[in-house]
Amino acid sequence: MARNAPLDQQAIKRQNRRLILEALRRNGPSSRATLARAVGLTKSTVSSLVQEMLEEGLLDEGNQHKPGLGRPGTELEFSPEHTLALGAELGVENTQIVLLDLNNKIHGEWDWVESPYTPLAERISKLAEQVRIRLVDPTHLLGVGLAVPGVVSGRNLIYAPGPGWRNERPADLLEALLKVPTNVENDANAAALGETFWGENQSPLVYVVMTTGLGTGLVVEGQVYRGRLGAAGELGHWLTGQPKSRSGGGDVEDALSLRAMVRHYQAASGRQEGFWGILQRAEQQDPYALQALQNLAYELGRFVVNLCVTFDPAAVVLGGAGAEAWKWLEAPLRQTIRNLAFIPEHAEIPVKPSAFGHLAPAMGAAALVLQRFLANGGTREWSPPISTLGTRPTIGAPSMTRRT
């Protein structure tokens, strides 16, 4: 029993460090005394752990703060240099990268257009090259998070229908090139996590990605729900009608997607504008464009009502390019929900556009890394984590440890 004591003490220390770091992330710069009150630890314990993290470079001391009587306390905050994570979204037709720290300060963002036919290995190689161009030493990063448009199981990308990727290991590929720990997640799941990690922690939260297709992500109590095989949330492929086979059936995306909206608009108007052109036409009060957006709002409202009886969420967030149409969608969407809601409480379900716009999946991917870092008490050790947010990064999926 005595042999296990040092390990037990180390686990307690990491747990207490996690509490302090989580309080800093939630409340912003705080004094030692404020942190001690927030986490329920003694001032001496907090001071000792804070001193340790200052010496590691994890925390910085900032301005003096005097809330009332007594000596002023020095505020602590995360060191930007030592809490950097990189989030990358591998979209079907673009790559988006964001570099940010635990203070939620963005240090850089860049993107470029891609062909949907580019092999994944080529996409990963270009991503690593761009990172090395912009960062002197990528190994200083806490990690890299990858958001991909498909079904993810563990570190495997099972299937991404847009670009046609199957049975790939993108995290392993990038990790080998950059020598930095890498996580991979479905883009909608990553974006959903970002909304709760960086913003208000409403639970459950459903994130709806509306682009050429449709995807959803679900976060419950700070954890992504992925299902047994990682396919939870692929509701755009929910079958409709009475198909006899997958190939012969229609799905939700046929009615609720930007691709469907554009197709219907072009058929009704005889014009050839795409999504962004339709928004420009709507600004000019074009009746066909306005009708197309109203139809989209109706389909989205029906979908939200179905989400309510499926997940009973606290909030629904709209992301992807579809969120750019929010000013046209909001009123008819809310009316549709009120008309179709199953119970009165669902009629007033909060629905809002993403707080992070086009950066949402990439910021969520970075949050994957930072959540794991915090769960480990602010250490770079990926195994074993000392918080359930580290040991169970997802609900419904088996526990995973990073391969060495």
Secondary structure, DSSP 8 states (H G I E B T S, - for coil): -GGGHHHHHHHHHHHHHHHHHHHHHHH-SB-HHHHHHHHT--HHHHHHHHHHHHHHTSEEEEEEE--SSS--EEEEEE-GGGSEEEEEEE-SSEEEEEEEETT--EEEEEEEE--TTS-HHHHHHHHHHHHHHH-S-GGGSS-EEEEESSEEETTEEEEETTTTEEEE-HHHHHHHHH-S-EEEEEHHHHHHHHHHHHS---SSEEEEEESSSEEEEEEETTEEE--SSS-TT-GGG-EES--SSSTT-EEGGGTSSHHHHHHHHHHHH-----HHHHHHHHHTT-HHHHHHHHHHHHHHHHHHHHHHHHH--SEEEEESGGGGGHHHHHHHHHHHHHHH-SSHHHHT--EEE-TTGGGHHHHHHHHHHHHHHHHTTS-S--SS-SSHHHH-SEESS-------
